[in-house]
């Protein structure tokens, strides 16, 4: 995968941590997890700061399974910091076991957790896409600085050189999406009637289209006003979710690039609303809720065996 760039923070992704030894698994021990969600985009959050959990793709898939595991869109592993002046590193595993570079809703949840834990109003959180700055907003909401979007075809990345303002891509009644990277790849289709789009049918083939060598998150947006966008997202590795934070950022950015929206808007998702602002400094800030639904314990031994 081409290294992503985060201005002022060096080259990403960071060198991976060495693989855990078999002894690193917490075999036969009950491990506490938190079930958290941002507008219904839900996560199983595991704390690996004190000792590694050795969670691989197979174990993540089993944990995310809604019938046989805990169930979630993504598994989030909070690891020790990898950079100075960060509170922790956030590892993101999709429900299909693949690793993701960014997840805006998860970033709000982890930031909320760490801020409550340490009694501070702002933190810096490491992620595969760079350093995310998060702070407490009014009403208990959380604001995350998602960084600067990138528009080069190699940055997204695309398989071919193309105008990212209107890609040569179509399925049925949707065509010509705008693409950008929010640390992860996004393509946004703008439609006149979102309710008429069969996203469950179109999403899988668009996510895996040869245009996207690393697959992509596929957004379908209906611009209701200059400051109001209705959005649904087929997430890479997770499918249709109730909300996608980085997808909401991409939708606002791409809508403004097309002249369809202002630099700040409310984005209405199936699970609720996010406030997205693309500042004059080029950085995109997302504000929304983060909720801890419940806590539980799980024996990771069966999952460790599945991952072996």
Phi and psi restraints in degrees (value plus and minus 20) as a CYANA .aco file:
   2 UNK   PHI     -79.6   -39.6
   2 UNK   PSI     122.8   162.8
   3 UNK   PHI     -88.4   -48.4
   3 UNK   PSI     110.3   150.3
   4 UNK   PHI     -97.7   -57.7
   4 UNK   PSI     138.2   178.2
   5 UNK   PHI    -137.3   -97.3
   5 UNK   PSI     116.0   156.0
   6 UNK   PHI    -148.1  -108.1
   6 UNK   PSI      83.8   123.8
   7 UNK   PHI     -70.6   -30.6
   7 UNK   PSI     109.4   149.4
   8 UNK   PHI      64.9   104.9
   8 UNK   PSI     -23.2    16.8
   9 UNK   PHI    -141.6  -101.6
   9 UNK   PSI     -12.0    28.0
  10 UNK   PHI      69.1   109.1
  10 UNK   PSI    -176.7  -136.7
  11 UNK   PHI    -123.1   -83.1
  11 UNK   PSI     117.7   157.7
  12 UNK   PHI    -140.2  -100.2
  12 UNK   PSI     136.0   176.0
  13 UNK   PHI     -95.0   -55.0
  13 UNK   PSI     140.8   180.8
  14 UNK   PHI     -86.5   -46.5
  14 UNK   PSI     136.3   176.3
  15 UNK   PHI     -75.5   -35.5
  15 UNK   PSI     114.5   154.5
  16 UNK   PHI     -86.4   -46.4
  16 UNK   PSI     131.5   171.5
  17 UNK   PHI     -87.2   -47.2
  17 UNK   PSI     131.4   171.4
  18 UNK   PHI     -81.4   -41.4
  18 UNK   PSI     127.5   167.5
  19 UNK   PHI     -82.7   -42.7
  19 UNK   PSI     123.4   163.4
  20 UNK   PHI     -89.9   -49.9
  20 UNK   PSI     127.8   167.8
  21 UNK   PHI     -95.7   -55.7
  21 UNK   PSI     143.7   183.7
  22 UNK   PHI     -74.9   -34.9
  22 UNK   PSI     -51.9   -11.9
  23 UNK   PHI     -88.8   -48.8
  23 UNK   PSI     -35.2     4.8
  24 UNK   PHI     -91.2   -51.2
  24 UNK   PSI     -43.5    -3.5
  25 UNK   PHI     -87.0   -47.0
  25 UNK   PSI     122.6   162.6
  26 UNK   PHI    -109.1   -69.1
  26 UNK   PSI      58.0    98.0
  27 UNK   PHI     -97.2   -57.2
  27 UNK   PSI     114.0   154.0
  28 UNK   PHI      51.5    91.5
  28 UNK   PSI      -8.3    31.7
  29 UNK   PHI    -135.2   -95.2
  29 UNK   PSI     123.7   163.7
  30 UNK   PHI    -103.9   -63.9
  30 UNK   PSI     105.7   145.7
  31 UNK   PHI    -130.0   -90.0
  31 UNK   PSI     113.0   153.0
  32 UNK   PHI     -96.0   -56.0
  32 UNK   PSI     115.7   155.7
  33 UNK   PHI    -147.1  -107.1
  33 UNK   PSI     138.3   178.3
  34 UNK   PHI    -134.6   -94.6
  34 UNK   PSI     113.3   153.3
  35 UNK   PHI    -115.5   -75.5
  35 UNK   PSI      96.9   136.9
  36 UNK   PHI    -145.6  -105.6
  36 UNK   PSI     140.1   180.1
  37 UNK   PHI    -172.8  -132.8
  37 UNK   PSI     127.5   167.5
  38 UNK   PHI    -140.9  -100.9
  38 UNK   PSI      83.4   123.4
  39 UNK   PHI      39.3    79.3
  39 UNK   PSI      13.4    53.4
  40 UNK   PHI      70.3   110.3
  40 UNK   PSI     -32.3     7.7
  41 UNK   PHI     -95.2   -55.2
  41 UNK   PSI      87.8   127.8
  42 UNK   PHI    -129.4   -89.4
  42 UNK   PSI     133.1   173.1
  43 UNK   PHI    -158.9  -118.9
  43 UNK   PSI     125.7   165.7
  44 UNK   PHI    -118.9   -78.9
  44 UNK   PSI      97.8   137.8
  45 UNK   PHI    -126.1   -86.1
  45 UNK   PSI     102.6   142.6
  46 UNK   PHI    -135.4   -95.4
  46 UNK   PSI     119.4   159.4
  47 UNK   PHI    -119.5   -79.5
  47 UNK   PSI      89.9   129.9
  48 UNK   PHI    -132.8   -92.8
  48 UNK   PSI       5.4    45.4
  49 UNK   PHI     -93.9   -53.9
  49 UNK   PSI     -54.3   -14.3
  50 UNK   PHI    -103.6   -63.6
  50 UNK   PSI     -55.5   -15.5
  51 UNK   PHI    -175.8  -135.8
  51 UNK   PSI     123.8   163.8
  52 UNK   PHI     -88.9   -48.9
  52 UNK   PSI     131.0   171.0
  53 UNK   PHI    -122.7   -82.7
  53 UNK   PSI     -36.7     3.3
  54 UNK   PHI      43.0    83.0
  54 UNK   PSI      16.8    56.8
  55 UNK   PHI    -102.6   -62.6
  55 UNK   PSI      94.8   134.8
  56 UNK   PHI    -121.6   -81.6
  56 UNK   PSI    -196.4  -156.4
  57 UNK   PHI     -79.5   -39.5
  57 UNK   PSI     -63.4   -23.4
  58 UNK   PHI     -84.8   -44.8
  58 UNK   PSI     -63.4   -23.4
  59 UNK   PHI     -84.7   -44.7
  59 UNK   PSI     -58.5   -18.5
  60 UNK   PHI     -83.6   -43.6
  60 UNK   PSI     -62.3   -22.3
  61 UNK   PHI     -80.6   -40.6
  61 UNK   PSI     -62.8   -22.8
  62 UNK   PHI     -85.1   -45.1
  62 UNK   PSI     -60.1   -20.1
  63 UNK   PHI     -86.9   -46.9
  63 UNK   PSI     -56.3   -16.3
  64 UNK   PHI     -99.8   -59.8
  64 UNK   PSI     -34.1     5.9
  65 UNK   PHI     -80.9   -40.9
  65 UNK   PSI     105.2   145.2
  66 UNK   PHI     -99.4   -59.4
  66 UNK   PSI     -30.1     9.9
  67 UNK   PHI    -124.6   -84.6
  67 UNK   PSI     -57.4   -17.4
  68 UNK   PHI    -130.8   -90.8
  68 UNK   PSI     -33.2     6.8
  69 UNK   PHI    -137.3   -97.3
  69 UNK   PSI    -172.1  -132.1
  70 UNK   PHI     -97.8   -57.8
  70 UNK   PSI     -62.6   -22.6
  71 UNK   PHI      75.9   115.9
  71 UNK   PSI     104.1   144.1
  72 UNK   PHI    -193.3  -153.3
  72 UNK   PSI     148.0   188.0
  73 UNK   PHI    -100.9   -60.9
  73 UNK   PSI     -58.9   -18.9
  74 UNK   PHI    -161.2  -121.2
  74 UNK   PSI     127.2   167.2
  75 UNK   PHI    -118.3   -78.3
  75 UNK   PSI     108.1   148.1
  76 UNK   PHI    -133.4   -93.4
  76 UNK   PSI     104.8   144.8
  77 UNK   PHI    -131.3   -91.3
  77 UNK   PSI      97.3   137.3
  78 UNK   PHI    -109.4   -69.4
  78 UNK   PSI      95.3   135.3
  79 UNK   PHI    -133.3   -93.3
  79 UNK   PSI     147.8   187.8
  80 UNK   PHI     -79.2   -39.2
  80 UNK   PSI     134.1   174.1
  81 UNK   PHI     -78.9   -38.9
  81 UNK   PSI     124.2   164.2
  82 UNK   PHI    -127.7   -87.7
  82 UNK   PSI     -28.6    11.4
  83 UNK   PHI    -151.2  -111.2
  83 UNK   PSI     132.6   172.6
  84 UNK   PHI     -81.5   -41.5
  84 UNK   PSI     130.4   170.4
  85 UNK   PHI      44.7    84.7
  85 UNK   PSI       5.8    45.8
  86 UNK   PHI    -137.9   -97.9
  86 UNK   PSI     129.1   169.1
  87 UNK   PHI     -98.4   -58.4
  87 UNK   PSI     -51.4   -11.4
  88 UNK   PHI    -190.3  -150.3
  88 UNK   PSI     154.8   194.8
  89 UNK   PHI    -136.8   -96.8
  89 UNK   PSI     113.9   153.9
  90 UNK   PHI    -124.8   -84.8
  90 UNK   PSI      94.0   134.0
  91 UNK   PHI    -117.7   -77.7
  91 UNK   PSI     118.1   158.1
  92 UNK   PHI    -143.2  -103.2
  92 UNK   PSI     100.3   140.3
  93 UNK   PHI    -138.3   -98.3
  93 UNK   PSI     103.9   143.9
  94 UNK   PHI     -90.1   -50.1
  94 UNK   PSI     148.7   188.7
  95 UNK   PHI     -82.1   -42.1
  95 UNK   PSI     -43.8    -3.8
  96 UNK   PHI    -109.5   -69.5
  96 UNK   PSI     -14.4    25.6
  97 UNK   PHI      71.8   111.8
  97 UNK   PSI     -30.2     9.8
  98 UNK   PHI     -94.9   -54.9
  98 UNK   PSI     135.3   175.3
  99 UNK   PHI    -109.9   -69.9
  99 UNK   PSI     120.3   160.3
 100 UNK   PHI    -132.0   -92.0
 100 UNK   PSI     129.7   169.7
 101 UNK   PHI    -104.2   -64.2
 101 UNK   PSI     -48.6    -8.6
 102 UNK   PHI    -170.5  -130.5
 102 UNK   PSI     131.3   171.3
 103 UNK   PHI    -177.8  -137.8
 103 UNK   PSI      85.0   125.0
 104 UNK   PHI     -84.4   -44.4
 104 UNK   PSI     -63.1   -23.1
 105 UNK   PHI     -85.4   -45.4
 105 UNK   PSI     -59.4   -19.4
 106 UNK   PHI     -85.6   -45.6
 106 UNK   PSI     -57.8   -17.8
 107 UNK   PHI     -80.7   -40.7
 107 UNK   PSI     -61.2   -21.2
 108 UNK   PHI     -83.8   -43.8
 108 UNK   PSI     -61.8   -21.8
 109 UNK   PHI     -84.6   -44.6
 109 UNK   PSI     -66.8   -26.8
 110 UNK   PHI     -86.4   -46.4
 110 UNK   PSI     -61.0   -21.0
 111 UNK   PHI     -81.7   -41.7
 111 UNK   PSI     -63.2   -23.2
 112 UNK   PHI     -80.2   -40.2
 112 UNK   PSI     -64.3   -24.3
 113 UNK   PHI     -80.6   -40.6
 113 UNK   PSI     -67.8   -27.8
 114 UNK   PHI     -90.8   -50.8
 114 UNK   PSI     -55.5   -15.5
 115 UNK   PHI     -87.4   -47.4
 115 UNK   PSI     -60.7   -20.7
 116 UNK   PHI     -85.4   -45.4
 116 UNK   PSI     -59.2   -19.2
 117 UNK   PHI     -83.5   -43.5
 117 UNK   PSI     -60.7   -20.7
 118 UNK   PHI    -120.0   -80.0
 118 UNK   PSI     -25.7    14.3
 119 UNK   PHI      49.7    89.7
 119 UNK   PSI      10.3    50.3
 120 UNK   PHI    -132.3   -92.3
 120 UNK   PSI     147.6   187.6
 121 UNK   PHI    -126.1   -86.1
 121 UNK   PSI     -22.0    18.0
 122 UNK   PHI    -176.8  -136.8
 122 UNK   PSI     125.1   165.1
 123 UNK   PHI    -163.4  -123.4
 123 UNK   PSI     146.3   186.3
 124 UNK   PHI    -134.9   -94.9
 124 UNK   PSI     107.0   147.0
 125 UNK   PHI    -139.7   -99.7
 125 UNK   PSI     107.8   147.8
 126 UNK   PHI     -99.7   -59.7
 126 UNK   PSI     123.2   163.2
 127 UNK   PHI    -167.0  -127.0
 127 UNK   PSI     145.9   185.9
 128 UNK   PHI     -79.4   -39.4
 128 UNK   PSI     -41.6    -1.6
 129 UNK   PHI    -115.5   -75.5
 129 UNK   PSI     -22.5    17.5
 130 UNK   PHI     116.1   156.1
 130 UNK   PSI    -188.8  -148.8
 131 UNK   PHI    -109.0   -69.0
 131 UNK   PSI     105.8   145.8
 132 UNK   PHI    -125.4   -85.4
 132 UNK   PSI     110.0   150.0
 133 UNK   PHI    -119.3   -79.3
 133 UNK   PSI     105.4   145.4
 134 UNK   PHI    -145.1  -105.1
 134 UNK   PSI     129.4   169.4
 135 UNK   PHI    -169.9  -129.9
 135 UNK   PSI     138.5   178.5
 136 UNK   PHI     -96.9   -56.9
 136 UNK   PSI     113.3   153.3
 137 UNK   PHI    -131.4   -91.4
 137 UNK   PSI     158.2   198.2
 138 UNK   PHI     -81.9   -41.9
 138 UNK   PSI     128.9   168.9
 139 UNK   PHI      51.0    91.0
 139 UNK   PSI      -0.7    39.3
 140 UNK   PHI      59.5    99.5
 140 UNK   PSI     -15.0    25.0
 141 UNK   PHI     -94.7   -54.7
 141 UNK   PSI     149.4   189.4
 142 UNK   PHI    -145.5  -105.5
 142 UNK   PSI     114.2   154.2
 143 UNK   PHI    -127.3   -87.3
 143 UNK   PSI     111.5   151.5
 144 UNK   PHI    -141.4  -101.4
 144 UNK   PSI     108.0   148.0
 145 UNK   PHI    -100.6   -60.6
 145 UNK   PSI      87.7   127.7
 146 UNK   PHI    -105.8   -65.8
 146 UNK   PSI     -18.3    21.7
 147 UNK   PHI      67.9   107.9
 147 UNK   PSI    -187.1  -147.1
 148 UNK   PHI    -115.3   -75.3
 148 UNK   PSI     110.4   150.4
 149 UNK   PHI     -87.5   -47.5
 149 UNK   PSI     134.4   174.4
 150 UNK   PHI    -142.7  -102.7
 150 UNK   PSI     125.3   165.3
 151 UNK   PHI    -143.3  -103.3
 151 UNK   PSI     -25.7    14.3
 152 UNK   PHI     -87.3   -47.3
 152 UNK   PSI     123.5   163.5
 153 UNK   PHI     -82.9   -42.9
 153 UNK   PSI     -50.4   -10.4
 154 UNK   PHI     -94.6   -54.6
 154 UNK   PSI     -47.9    -7.9
 155 UNK   PHI     -92.7   -52.7
 155 UNK   PSI     -45.1    -5.1
 156 UNK   PHI     -92.4   -52.4
 156 UNK   PSI     -64.5   -24.5
 157 UNK   PHI    -114.5   -74.5
 157 UNK   PSI     140.4   180.4
 158 UNK   PHI    -130.2   -90.2
 158 UNK   PSI     140.5   180.5
 159 UNK   PHI     -98.9   -58.9
 159 UNK   PSI     -41.7    -1.7
 160 UNK   PHI    -155.6  -115.6
 160 UNK   PSI     138.6   178.6
 161 UNK   PHI     -87.6   -47.6
 161 UNK   PSI     107.3   147.3
 162 UNK   PHI    -174.6  -134.6
 162 UNK   PSI     137.7   177.7
 163 UNK   PHI     -94.3   -54.3
 163 UNK   PSI      92.1   132.1
 164 UNK   PHI     -94.2   -54.2
 164 UNK   PSI     -26.3    13.7
 165 UNK   PHI     -97.3   -57.3
 165 UNK   PSI     -44.1    -4.1
 166 UNK   PHI    -175.7  -135.7
 166 UNK   PSI      75.3   115.3
 167 UNK   PHI     -94.5   -54.5
 167 UNK   PSI     127.2   167.2
 168 UNK   PHI     -98.1   -58.1
 168 UNK   PSI      53.4    93.4
 169 UNK   PHI    -164.3  -124.3
 169 UNK   PSI     113.8   153.8
 170 UNK   PHI    -169.7  -129.7
 170 UNK   PSI     129.3   169.3
 171 UNK   PHI    -164.8  -124.8
 171 UNK   PSI     101.8   141.8
 172 UNK   PHI      29.3    69.3
 172 UNK   PSI    -139.1   -99.1
 173 UNK   PHI    -109.5   -69.5
 173 UNK   PSI     -17.2    22.8
 174 UNK   PHI    -131.6   -91.6
 174 UNK   PSI     123.8   163.8
 175 UNK   PHI    -179.8  -139.8
 175 UNK   PSI     143.2   183.2
 176 UNK   PHI      38.6    78.6
 176 UNK   PSI      32.4    72.4
 177 UNK   PHI     -90.5   -50.5
 177 UNK   PSI     136.0   176.0
 178 UNK   PHI    -112.8   -72.8
 178 UNK   PSI     122.8   162.8
 179 UNK   PHI    -143.6  -103.6
 179 UNK   PSI     128.4   168.4
 180 UNK   PHI    -178.3  -138.3
 180 UNK   PSI     147.5   187.5
 181 UNK   PHI    -131.9   -91.9
 181 UNK   PSI     109.8   149.8
 182 UNK   PHI    -129.1   -89.1
 182 UNK   PSI      16.6    56.6
 183 UNK   PHI      74.3   114.3
 183 UNK   PSI     -37.7     2.3
 184 UNK   PHI    -160.0  -120.0
 184 UNK   PSI     139.0   179.0
 185 UNK   PHI     -99.7   -59.7
 185 UNK   PSI     114.5   154.5
 186 UNK   PHI    -154.1  -114.1
 186 UNK   PSI     120.9   160.9
 187 UNK   PHI    -147.8  -107.8
 187 UNK   PSI     108.7   148.7
 188 UNK   PHI    -135.5   -95.5
 188 UNK   PSI      98.4   138.4
 189 UNK   PHI    -111.8   -71.8
 189 UNK   PSI     111.5   151.5
 190 UNK   PHI    -120.5   -80.5
 190 UNK   PSI     105.5   145.5
 191 UNK   PHI    -147.9  -107.9
 191 UNK   PSI     138.5   178.5
 192 UNK   PHI    -104.1   -64.1
 192 UNK   PSI     -49.7    -9.7
 193 UNK   PHI    -160.2  -120.2
 193 UNK   PSI      76.6   116.6
 194 UNK   PHI     -82.2   -42.2
 194 UNK   PSI     -54.6   -14.6
 195 UNK   PHI     -83.9   -43.9
 195 UNK   PSI     -41.1    -1.1
 196 UNK   PHI    -105.7   -65.7
 196 UNK   PSI     -24.7    15.3
 197 UNK   PHI    -113.2   -73.2
 197 UNK   PSI     105.3   145.3
 198 UNK   PHI    -106.3   -66.3
 198 UNK   PSI      63.6   103.6
 199 UNK   PHI     -88.3   -48.3
 199 UNK   PSI     -56.5   -16.5
 200 UNK   PHI     -81.6   -41.6
 200 UNK   PSI     -48.6    -8.6
 201 UNK   PHI    -106.6   -66.6
 201 UNK   PSI     -61.4   -21.4
 202 UNK   PHI    -100.1   -60.1
 202 UNK   PSI     -53.3   -13.3
 203 UNK   PHI     -74.8   -34.8
 203 UNK   PSI     -71.2   -31.2
 204 UNK   PHI     -79.6   -39.6
 204 UNK   PSI     -61.6   -21.6
 205 UNK   PHI     -93.8   -53.8
 205 UNK   PSI     -52.4   -12.4
 206 UNK   PHI     -92.5   -52.5
 206 UNK   PSI     -59.9   -19.9
 207 UNK   PHI     -75.9   -35.9
 207 UNK   PSI     -60.0   -20.0
 208 UNK   PHI    -123.0   -83.0
 208 UNK   PSI      -5.7    34.3
 209 UNK   PHI     -79.2   -39.2
 209 UNK   PSI     122.7   162.7
 210 UNK   PHI     -75.9   -35.9
 210 UNK   PSI     -38.3     1.7
 211 UNK   PHI     -79.0   -39.0
 211 UNK   PSI     -47.2    -7.2
 212 UNK   PHI    -134.8   -94.8
 212 UNK   PSI      76.0   116.0
 213 UNK   PHI     -84.0   -44.0
 213 UNK   PSI     -42.5    -2.5
 214 UNK   PHI    -130.7   -90.7
 214 UNK   PSI       1.5    41.5
 215 UNK   PHI      43.1    83.1
 215 UNK   PSI     156.1   196.1
 216 UNK   PHI    -173.8  -133.8
 216 UNK   PSI     136.4   176.4
 217 UNK   PHI    -103.0   -63.0
 217 UNK   PSI     110.8   150.8
 218 UNK   PHI    -132.8   -92.8
 218 UNK   PSI      94.8   134.8
 219 UNK   PHI    -122.0   -82.0
 219 UNK   PSI     126.3   166.3
 220 UNK   PHI    -144.8  -104.8
 220 UNK   PSI      93.8   133.8
 221 UNK   PHI    -142.7  -102.7
 221 UNK   PSI     116.9   156.9
 222 UNK   PHI    -136.0   -96.0
 222 UNK   PSI      95.4   135.4
 223 UNK   PHI    -102.7   -62.7
 223 UNK   PSI      92.7   132.7
 224 UNK   PHI    -108.3   -68.3
 224 UNK   PSI     -49.8    -9.8
 225 UNK   PHI    -181.4  -141.4
 225 UNK   PSI     152.2   192.2
 226 UNK   PHI     -81.2   -41.2
 226 UNK   PSI     -43.3    -3.3
 227 UNK   PHI    -140.1  -100.1
 227 UNK   PSI       2.2    42.2
 228 UNK   PHI    -168.1  -128.1
 228 UNK   PSI     100.9   140.9
 229 UNK   PHI    -149.0  -109.0
 229 UNK   PSI     111.2   151.2
 230 UNK   PHI    -116.4   -76.4
 230 UNK   PSI     110.8   150.8
 231 UNK   PHI    -160.4  -120.4
 231 UNK   PSI     119.9   159.9
 232 UNK   PHI    -150.9  -110.9
 232 UNK   PSI     124.6   164.6
 233 UNK   PHI    -151.7  -111.7
 233 UNK   PSI     110.1   150.1
 234 UNK   PHI    -110.0   -70.0
 234 UNK   PSI      87.8   127.8
 235 UNK   PHI    -104.3   -64.3
 235 UNK   PSI     117.6   157.6
 236 UNK   PHI     -78.5   -38.5
 236 UNK   PSI     102.4   142.4
 237 UNK   PHI      60.6   100.6
 237 UNK   PSI     -23.0    17.0
 238 UNK   PHI    -152.2  -112.2
 238 UNK   PSI     -42.0    -2.0
 239 UNK   PHI      66.8   106.8
 239 UNK   PSI    -178.9  -138.9
 240 UNK   PHI     -95.1   -55.1
 240 UNK   PSI      98.0   138.0
 241 UNK   PHI    -133.7   -93.7
 241 UNK   PSI     146.7   186.7
 242 UNK   PHI     -92.4   -52.4
 242 UNK   PSI     -41.5    -1.5
 243 UNK   PHI    -182.1  -142.1
 243 UNK   PSI     129.5   169.5
 244 UNK   PHI    -159.7  -119.7
 244 UNK   PSI      90.8   130.8
 245 UNK   PHI     -86.6   -46.6
 245 UNK   PSI     -68.9   -28.9
 246 UNK   PHI     -86.7   -46.7
 246 UNK   PSI     -51.2   -11.2
 247 UNK   PHI     -86.0   -46.0
 247 UNK   PSI     -56.5   -16.5
 248 UNK   PHI     -85.7   -45.7
 248 UNK   PSI     -59.9   -19.9
 249 UNK   PHI     -82.1   -42.1
 249 UNK   PSI     -65.4   -25.4
 250 UNK   PHI     -83.3   -43.3
 250 UNK   PSI     -59.2   -19.2
 251 UNK   PHI     -83.3   -43.3
 251 UNK   PSI     -64.7   -24.7
 252 UNK   PHI     -84.1   -44.1
 252 UNK   PSI     -65.7   -25.7
 253 UNK   PHI     -81.1   -41.1
 253 UNK   PSI     -68.0   -28.0
 254 UNK   PHI     -88.3   -48.3
 254 UNK   PSI     -55.2   -15.2
 255 UNK   PHI     -84.5   -44.5
 255 UNK   PSI     -61.2   -21.2
 256 UNK   PHI     -86.8   -46.8
 256 UNK   PSI     -61.0   -21.0
 257 UNK   PHI     -78.6   -38.6
 257 UNK   PSI     -54.5   -14.5
 258 UNK   PHI    -102.9   -62.9
 258 UNK   PSI     -24.6    15.4
 259 UNK   PHI      59.2    99.2
 259 UNK   PSI       1.2    41.2
 260 UNK   PHI    -119.3   -79.3
 260 UNK   PSI     -36.9     3.1
 261 UNK   PHI    -167.6  -127.6
 261 UNK   PSI     142.6   182.6
 262 UNK   PHI     -96.2   -56.2
 262 UNK   PSI    -197.3  -157.3
 263 UNK   PHI    -100.9   -60.9
 263 UNK   PSI     -26.8    13.2
 264 UNK   PHI    -158.5  -118.5
 264 UNK   PSI     115.4   155.4
 265 UNK   PHI    -177.1  -137.1
 265 UNK   PSI     138.7   178.7
 266 UNK   PHI    -108.8   -68.8
 266 UNK   PSI     110.4   150.4
 267 UNK   PHI    -128.9   -88.9
 267 UNK   PSI     100.1   140.1
 268 UNK   PHI    -113.9   -73.9
 268 UNK   PSI      96.2   136.2
 269 UNK   PHI    -130.1   -90.1
 269 UNK   PSI     150.6   190.6
 270 UNK   PHI     -77.5   -37.5
 270 UNK   PSI     -53.5   -13.5
 271 UNK   PHI    -111.6   -71.6
 271 UNK   PSI     -24.9    15.1
 272 UNK   PHI     124.6   164.6
 272 UNK   PSI    -178.2  -138.2
 273 UNK   PHI    -144.0  -104.0
 273 UNK   PSI     127.4   167.4
 274 UNK   PHI    -141.2  -101.2
 274 UNK   PSI     128.1   168.1
 275 UNK   PHI    -122.9   -82.9
 275 UNK   PSI     100.8   140.8
 276 UNK   PHI    -137.3   -97.3
 276 UNK   PSI     112.1   152.1
 277 UNK   PHI    -151.2  -111.2
 277 UNK   PSI     104.9   144.9
 278 UNK   PHI    -120.6   -80.6
 278 UNK   PSI      78.2   118.2
 279 UNK   PHI     -89.3   -49.3
 279 UNK   PSI     143.5   183.5
 280 UNK   PHI     -85.5   -45.5
 280 UNK   PSI     -37.2     2.8
 281 UNK   PHI    -101.3   -61.3
 281 UNK   PSI     -18.6    21.4
 282 UNK   PHI      69.2   109.2
 282 UNK   PSI     -24.1    15.9
 283 UNK   PHI    -117.7   -77.7
 283 UNK   PSI     125.4   165.4
 284 UNK   PHI    -123.9   -83.9
 284 UNK   PSI     106.7   146.7
 285 UNK   PHI    -137.8   -97.8
 285 UNK   PSI     113.7   153.7
 286 UNK   PHI    -138.1   -98.1
 286 UNK   PSI     111.4   151.4
 287 UNK   PHI    -145.2  -105.2
 287 UNK   PSI     110.6   150.6
 288 UNK   PHI    -192.4  -152.4
 288 UNK   PSI    -197.8  -157.8
 289 UNK   PHI    -103.4   -63.4
 289 UNK   PSI     141.0   181.0
 290 UNK   PHI    -160.6  -120.6
 290 UNK   PSI     108.7   148.7
 291 UNK   PHI    -151.8  -111.8
 291 UNK   PSI     113.6   153.6
 292 UNK   PHI    -112.5   -72.5
 292 UNK   PSI      97.4   137.4
 293 UNK   PHI    -101.8   -61.8
 293 UNK   PSI     -67.0   -27.0
 294 UNK   PHI    -187.8  -147.8
 294 UNK   PSI     149.9   189.9
 295 UNK   PHI    -140.3  -100.3
 295 UNK   PSI     135.4   175.4
 296 UNK   PHI    -175.9  -135.9
 296 UNK   PSI    -196.5  -156.5
 297 UNK   PHI    -147.7  -107.7
 297 UNK   PSI     127.4   167.4
 298 UNK   PHI    -163.7  -123.7
 298 UNK   PSI     123.8   163.8
 299 UNK   PHI    -107.7   -67.7
 299 UNK   PSI      93.2   133.2
 300 UNK   PHI     -99.0   -59.0
 300 UNK   PSI     -26.7    13.3
 301 UNK   PHI     -77.3   -37.3
 301 UNK   PSI     -67.5   -27.5
 302 UNK   PHI     -81.9   -41.9
 302 UNK   PSI     -56.4   -16.4
 303 UNK   PHI     -90.1   -50.1
 303 UNK   PSI     -58.5   -18.5
 304 UNK   PHI     -82.0   -42.0
 304 UNK   PSI     -59.2   -19.2
 305 UNK   PHI     -84.9   -44.9
 305 UNK   PSI     -59.9   -19.9
 306 UNK   PHI     -85.3   -45.3
 306 UNK   PSI     -50.9   -10.9
 307 UNK   PHI    -103.5   -63.5
 307 UNK   PSI     -34.2     5.8
